[in-house]
């Protein structure tokens, strides 16, 4: 059931975001758009509440509880960037706005960009681990929360791997004249990162 709620929250995020932007740029309903977009962060509250209730009712923490904590962390840290990424494209397509920004390709701007993205990942890690440790303390039963400790390790490994990207750009920066370099003319991460993000929608 918790996995279904996580999936529903993710689907709900994109549905509310698309509906809010459509109301703003296609229908010119500014107030309706504001209400719809305010509903986006409430999805995280719903997920957190469902997770806590499940554990309060005696459930043994499993994969879905850890995934919920990780989802919350990345949602808060990167969600605002995802909203901005979508907003720029809606505004450009339907309201004559400027072309969407892209992630910088060359140092030093690209290096700073990668460290900012890593900073968001670190925030996601801190929030996710904080929620996991909070759930462990709330349950107070090591046998029922063993899986949550495993998720703390998973999130730490992900953050460590993520750190390789800004470190690489710091040690071997791509500069104009290097050709496509490591970027290969830009990757899929660039377009999403241009809006501020990789898992905070606020």
N, C-alpha and C positions, 0 to 999 in steps of 0.2 A: 504493500500500500504506500509506503514512504517513497519508493522509487517512482510510483505513479504520480505522487504529489510533486516530486522534483521535476519530472517531465512536464507536468501541467504548468508549473511555475515558469519553466523555460519557454514553453509555447506561449503562455500568457504574456510573458515579457515582450516577445516580438509582436504578438497580436495587439497589445495595448500601445506599443510604440508605433506600429504602423497606423493604427486607428487614430492615435493622437496627432501624428504628423499629417495624415490625410485630412483630418478636421482642420488643422491649422492652415495648410497650404492649398488644399483643393476646395474646401467648403468655406474657408475663412471664419470658422467658428472658434474664436480664440478661447473662450471660456470652456467650451466643451473639450478642446484640446488640452487645456491646463488640467482639467479634472482627470482625463484619461492618463496623462503623463504622471500625475501625482499617484495614480494607482500602481505605477510600475514598482516603486520601492516597497509598497505594501505586500507584494508577493514574497519578499524576503521574510517579512514578519509572519506571514502565513506558514512558510516552510519551517521557520524556527519554532513557532508554536506547535506545529504538528510533530516535530521531532521531540520536543520536550514532553508533550503529552504522551507520546508513545513510550518513552523511557519511564515516565512517571507511573504508567500503568503496568510496569513490570517487564517490559520487553528487554531482551538481551541485545545489547548493541551489536550491530553487524555492519556489513558493507554499506548499506543504504544510509545509516546514521552518520558514518564517516564522510560519505559522499555529500550528504546534506551540509555538513560543516564546511567542507571544501568549497562547495557551490556558493555558500553564503560569503565566504571570504573573497572569492574572485568576483562575485557579483558586486559587492560593495566597492572593491578596489578598482575594477575596470568598467563597471556599468555606466558611469557618467561618460566615459570616453566612447562607449558603444552608442549611447544616445546622441552624442555630438556627431559621431561618424554618420549616423543615419540622417540626422537633421541637415547636415551640410549637403548631402546628396538629394534629399527632398527639395531643399531650397533651391539648389542649382537646377534641378529638373523641372520643377513646377512653379517657381517664383522668380526666376531670373537671377538667382544668387550667383556669387562667384564660384569658380570651379573648386571642387573639394580639395583640401590640402592633402599632400602626400608626405610620407615620412622622408626626411632629408637623406640623400644618398652618400654624401661625402663628409669627411671630418672637417672641422670639429663638431659641426651641428649633429651629424649622425651619431657620434660618440655620446654627446649629451643626451640625445633622444633615447639611445639604448639604456643609459643609466637611469633616465626617468622611468622608462618602462620596467626596469628591474626594481626600482623603488616601489612601483605599484604592486609588483609581484611579492615584494617583501611585506607590504601591507596586507595583501591577501593571505600570505603565510601566517602573519601575526594574528589576523582575525580568525582564520580557520583553526589554528592551534589553540587560540583562546577559547573558542566555542567547544572544541574537543575536550580541553582540560576542564572547562566548566561543566560539561556533561558528565565527565568522570567524577568530579567532586559531588555533583548533584546525586548521582546514583549511589556512590559510596560502596560499591561492590566490585572488587577487582575482577572477579570471574565474569561479571556481566559487561564489563567495559574493556576487556582485553583487546578487542578489535579496534577500539578508538586509539589506543597507543600505537598500533600499527599505522594508522592514518597520519599521526604526527610524524612518523618516520617518512611516509610517502611524500607528504608535503615538503618536508625538509630536503629530500632528495630532488624533488622537482625544482625547488628554489636554487639548490646548488648547481643543477644543470643549466638553469636559466642564467645564472651568473656568468657562464662561459661566454655568452653572446656579447655583453658589454665589455668584458675583459678582452675578448678577441679584438673588438673594435678599438679598444684603447691601445693595445700592443701593436696591432697591425691595421691602422686606420686606412680606409679607402679614400683616396684623394682624386680630384679631377685629373684626367689623363691616364688613370689606371685602367680604363676600359670598363667593362661590366664588372670586373673584380668579383668579389664574393657575392655581391648583390644580384648579379646576373640580370641587371636591368630592373631590379625590384622584385620582391616575392610577395606571396599572398599575405604575409604578416604585415607588410608595409601599409596596405590600404586600410586594414583595421587599426593599425597602430597610429595612423595619421589622425584618427579621431581620439586618440588617447589610449588606445588599448588593446591589448590581449585581452578573464573570469570579474569597474564600479559604475553603475547605471544612474548614479544620482548626480 
